[in-house]
Amino acid sequence: MGDNQWNLRRAFKDVRKNFFPRWDRKGQWTVKKVKHLPISAPTIAYCNHFLKTIFVNYLPNNKNSLFSLLIHEICHAITSGQHKKRWEIRMLKAADKAQKMGNMQLFKMVLKNLDNVRRASLSLERK
């Protein structure tokens, strides 16, 4: 297993433990680094409910950026997979947890990610 795959799996384990301790208690979900995502959308990660796998085709160099990406995707796994209200609430809970842990950089990253998704959704609704 390459360093990238190991780092991704380690980060996935840390994020699950610290932000989603009650999610996937049976350990059915996994994360995989891939060269190409199984979808055509312009994105760097994808949550597949059927395969119970989060696919990632780009690994950020910064630990908090990777954590933010995994939080985003696990929130999809927990909810419907869409950027709807339940997903937003779960993102806010994760941001709150980061703040309580004293990780202000991750707190801000998760909130910025949420804000970016909201802006993108608004611009799509206007078209």
KEVOSE-806208 format. One record per residue (C-alpha): residue number from 0; residue in one letter; z negated, y negated, x. Coordinates in steps of 0.001 Angstrom, whole numbers. Example, Ala and Ser with C-alpha at 12.3 -4.5 7.8 and 13.67 -1.06 7.14 Angstrom:
<sites>
<site pos="0" code="A" z="-7800" y="4500" x="12300"/>
<site pos="1" code="S" z="-7140" y="1060" x="13670"/>
</sites>
This chain:
<sites>
<site pos="0" code="M" z="0" y="0" x="0"/>
<site pos="1" code="G" z="1001" y="-3370" x="1437"/>
<site pos="2" code="D" z="-1419" y="-6236" x="1971"/>
<site pos="3" code="N" z="83" y="-8141" x="-970"/>
<site pos="4" code="Q" z="-488" y="-5249" x="-3360"/>
<site pos="5" code="W" z="-4037" y="-4754" x="-2042"/>
<site pos="6" code="N" z="-4837" y="-8473" x="-2365"/>
<site pos="7" code="L" z="-3436" y="-8497" x="-5904"/>
<site pos="8" code="R" z="-5480" y="-5472" x="-6955"/>
<site pos="9" code="R" z="-8616" y="-6896" x="-5343"/>
<site pos="10" code="A" z="-8121" y="-10220" x="-7141"/>
<site pos="11" code="F" z="-7479" y="-8369" x="-10426"/>
<site pos="12" code="K" z="-10742" y="-6465" x="-9969"/>
<site pos="13" code="D" z="-12670" y="-9667" x="-9195"/>
<site pos="14" code="V" z="-11211" y="-11558" x="-12162"/>
<site pos="15" code="R" z="-11941" y="-8682" x="-14545"/>
<site pos="16" code="K" z="-15529" y="-8380" x="-13313"/>
<site pos="17" code="N" z="-16333" y="-12107" x="-13363"/>
<site pos="18" code="F" z="-14303" y="-13422" x="-16309"/>
<site pos="19" code="F" z="-13609" y="-10459" x="-18608"/>
<site pos="20" code="P" z="-16444" y="-7942" x="-18117"/>
<site pos="21" code="R" z="-16167" y="-6484" x="-21640"/>
<site pos="22" code="W" z="-12364" y="-6185" x="-21588"/>
<site pos="23" code="D" z="-10723" y="-2852" x="-20778"/>
<site pos="24" code="R" z="-13909" y="-940" x="-20047"/>
<site pos="25" code="K" z="-11910" y="2291" x="-19709"/>
<site pos="26" code="G" z="-9815" y="747" x="-16925"/>
<site pos="27" code="Q" z="-6493" y="1421" x="-18626"/>
<site pos="28" code="W" z="-4866" y="-1830" x="-17528"/>
<site pos="29" code="T" z="-3354" y="-2295" x="-14096"/>
<site pos="30" code="V" z="-1525" y="-4934" x="-12125"/>
<site pos="31" code="K" z="1654" y="-4440" x="-10082"/>
<site pos="32" code="K" z="3556" y="-6592" x="-7621"/>
<site pos="33" code="V" z="7273" y="-6280" x="-8343"/>
<site pos="34" code="K" z="10439" y="-7889" x="-7017"/>
<site pos="35" code="H" z="11844" y="-8457" x="-10502"/>
<site pos="36" code="L" z="10054" y="-8819" x="-13809"/>
<site pos="37" code="P" z="11125" y="-6605" x="-16718"/>
<site pos="38" code="I" z="12047" y="-9706" x="-18730"/>
<site pos="39" code="S" z="14544" y="-12511" x="-18248"/>
<site pos="40" code="A" z="12207" y="-15432" x="-18983"/>
<site pos="41" code="P" z="11657" y="-17918" x="-16133"/>
<site pos="42" code="T" z="8143" y="-16860" x="-15238"/>
<site pos="43" code="I" z="6215" y="-15408" x="-12287"/>
<site pos="44" code="A" z="4131" y="-12867" x="-14220"/>
<site pos="45" code="Y" z="4395" y="-10828" x="-17384"/>
<site pos="46" code="C" z="1872" y="-8925" x="-19496"/>
<site pos="47" code="N" z="3190" y="-5706" x="-21035"/>
<site pos="48" code="H" z="889" y="-4419" x="-23805"/>
<site pos="49" code="F" z="2743" y="-1112" x="-24206"/>
<site pos="50" code="L" z="2446" y="-189" x="-20514"/>
<site pos="51" code="K" z="-951" y="-1905" x="-20177"/>
<site pos="52" code="T" z="349" y="-3523" x="-17023"/>
<site pos="53" code="I" z="515" y="-7042" x="-15701"/>
<site pos="54" code="F" z="3612" y="-7479" x="-13557"/>
<site pos="55" code="V" z="3615" y="-10219" x="-10911"/>
<site pos="56" code="N" z="6667" y="-11169" x="-8866"/>
<site pos="57" code="Y" z="5131" y="-14044" x="-6912"/>
<site pos="58" code="L" z="1721" y="-14095" x="-5266"/>
<site pos="59" code="P" z="200" y="-17509" x="-4672"/>
<site pos="60" code="N" z="-1310" y="-17927" x="-1200"/>
<site pos="61" code="N" z="-4399" y="-19644" x="-2582"/>
<site pos="62" code="K" z="-7107" y="-17359" x="-4028"/>
<site pos="63" code="N" z="-7873" y="-19702" x="-6924"/>
<site pos="64" code="S" z="-4180" y="-19990" x="-7797"/>
<site pos="65" code="L" z="-3967" y="-16204" x="-7931"/>
<site pos="66" code="F" z="-7131" y="-16046" x="-10035"/>
<site pos="67" code="S" z="-5699" y="-18651" x="-12418"/>
<site pos="68" code="L" z="-2481" y="-16647" x="-12773"/>
<site pos="69" code="L" z="-4416" y="-13455" x="-13498"/>
<site pos="70" code="I" z="-6689" y="-15230" x="-15986"/>
<site pos="71" code="H" z="-3586" y="-16487" x="-17811"/>
<site pos="72" code="E" z="-2101" y="-12989" x="-18019"/>
<site pos="73" code="I" z="-5336" y="-11218" x="-18934"/>
<site pos="74" code="C" z="-5761" y="-13723" x="-21761"/>
<site pos="75" code="H" z="-2358" y="-12479" x="-22974"/>
<site pos="76" code="A" z="-3577" y="-8886" x="-22676"/>
<site pos="77" code="I" z="-6677" y="-9673" x="-24736"/>
<site pos="78" code="T" z="-4768" y="-11537" x="-27430"/>
<site pos="79" code="S" z="-1374" y="-11151" x="-29076"/>
<site pos="80" code="G" z="581" y="-11931" x="-25951"/>
<site pos="81" code="Q" z="1637" y="-15324" x="-27240"/>
<site pos="82" code="H" z="416" y="-18809" x="-26349"/>
<site pos="83" code="K" z="-1350" y="-19132" x="-29689"/>
<site pos="84" code="K" z="-4818" y="-20362" x="-30679"/>
<site pos="85" code="R" z="-6696" y="-17173" x="-29669"/>
<site pos="86" code="W" z="-5056" y="-17265" x="-26236"/>
<site pos="87" code="E" z="-6044" y="-20931" x="-25834"/>
<site pos="88" code="I" z="-9648" y="-20213" x="-26829"/>
<site pos="89" code="R" z="-9841" y="-17379" x="-24302"/>
<site pos="90" code="M" z="-8401" y="-19619" x="-21575"/>
<site pos="91" code="L" z="-11043" y="-22241" x="-22377"/>
<site pos="92" code="K" z="-13790" y="-19609" x="-22137"/>
<site pos="93" code="A" z="-12495" y="-18576" x="-18706"/>
<site pos="94" code="A" z="-12387" y="-22219" x="-17574"/>
<site pos="95" code="D" z="-15958" y="-22669" x="-18799"/>
<site pos="96" code="K" z="-17017" y="-19589" x="-16829"/>
<site pos="97" code="A" z="-15364" y="-20946" x="-13662"/>
<site pos="98" code="Q" z="-17259" y="-24212" x="-14130"/>
<site pos="99" code="K" z="-20557" y="-22371" x="-14627"/>
<site pos="100" code="M" z="-19855" y="-20396" x="-11440"/>
<site pos="101" code="G" z="-19420" y="-23705" x="-9617"/>
<site pos="102" code="N" z="-15733" y="-23148" x="-8901"/>
<site pos="103" code="M" z="-14433" y="-26552" x="-9937"/>
<site pos="104" code="Q" z="-11012" y="-25985" x="-8373"/>
<site pos="105" code="L" z="-10412" y="-22896" x="-10522"/>
<site pos="106" code="F" z="-11868" y="-24683" x="-13562"/>
<site pos="107" code="K" z="-9321" y="-27487" x="-13126"/>
<site pos="108" code="M" z="-6459" y="-25053" x="-12457"/>
<site pos="109" code="V" z="-7090" y="-23085" x="-15649"/>
<site pos="110" code="L" z="-7291" y="-26287" x="-17704"/>
<site pos="111" code="K" z="-4099" y="-27606" x="-16089"/>
<site pos="112" code="N" z="-2347" y="-24313" x="-16809"/>
<site pos="113" code="L" z="-3438" y="-24552" x="-20446"/>
<site pos="114" code="D" z="-2285" y="-28168" x="-20638"/>
<site pos="115" code="N" z="1125" y="-27244" x="-19159"/>
<site pos="116" code="V" z="1572" y="-24491" x="-21750"/>
<site pos="117" code="R" z="626" y="-26864" x="-24568"/>
<site pos="118" code="R" z="3116" y="-29484" x="-23328"/>
<site pos="119" code="A" z="5877" y="-26891" x="-23018"/>
<site pos="120" code="S" z="5161" y="-25670" x="-26550"/>
<site pos="121" code="L" z="5320" y="-29220" x="-27918"/>
<site pos="122" code="S" z="8632" y="-29910" x="-26229"/>
<site pos="123" code="L" z="10084" y="-26683" x="-27647"/>
<site pos="124" code="E" z="8873" y="-27576" x="-31146"/>
<site pos="125" code="R" z="10644" y="-30949" x="-30940"/>
<site pos="126" code="K" z="14023" y="-29419" x="-30106"/>
</sites>
